[in-house]
Amino acid sequence: MALEQAIAALPDELRQRLAARGFDPKQLATWAAAMDRGQDQRNRLSGDVRPVSKASIATAPTGADPRWSELRQLGAAAL
């Protein structure tokens, strides 16, 4: 059974629950098709790859910055 057919054969209630949580059957099909390629080909970028500019990298505040403590707490809470 093809992937698209398997998804279509799922009960309506399950497909609705999946859709409500952002499931995209076309994206799944794209990922599944990528699995047919070799790992080396799948893990390589095509085209021109360049590093980001130094200007686009923000400098993190140091302990002397009043925002440092707040950002540290936010980061710790996120972990």
N, C-alpha and C positions, 0 to 999 in steps of 0.2 A: 504494500500500500504506500503510495506517495505521501510525502509529508503534508501537502495541501489537502489531500483526501482525508488523512488521519485527523487533521485539525477540524475539517468540515464535519467529520463523523462524531466529534465530541458532543455531549449533550448541550442543548442551548443554554441551560443554566450555567454550566461550567464556562462556556465561551463568553457569556455575558460577564461573569465574575472576572475572568482573565482580562477582558476588554476594559472593565472598570478600573483595573489596576495597571493599565497601560500596555498590556500585551499587544504586540504588533505581529501578526502572522507573516507579513511580508518581510519584516526584519529577521524573523526566525529562519525563513527560507533563504535569505541572503547569507546568514551565518552558516546554515547547513551546507549551502553550495560552496562556501569558502573552505569547508572541511575536506572537500574533494581535492583541493590543491595541497601540495606538500607543505610541511611546516615551514621550511626555509622560505618558500615563495610567499606564504601567508604572512610571515613576520617581517617582511621587507617593505619599506616605503618606496613608492615610485615617484618620479619627478625630482625636482630640485629641493633639497632639504638644507636649510640654513639655520644657524643659531639665532636666538632672539637678540635684539639689540640691548646693550647695557642700559639704555635709557628706559626700556620697558620693564626692567626689574626693580621693584620697590625695595628700599632699604628698611629692614626691620628696626623698630625702635630699640634702644639700649635701656639698661636699668635706670639711667638718669632721666629718661623720657617719662612724663606723667602717664602716658598711655600704656607703658610697658606692663605694669601690674594688671591692668584691666585685660589687656590682650593675652597675658599669660594665663589668667583665670579662665578666659573664654576657651583658649586652646586646651587647657587641662580638662575642662568640662566636656569638650568635644571628644576627647579621647576616652 
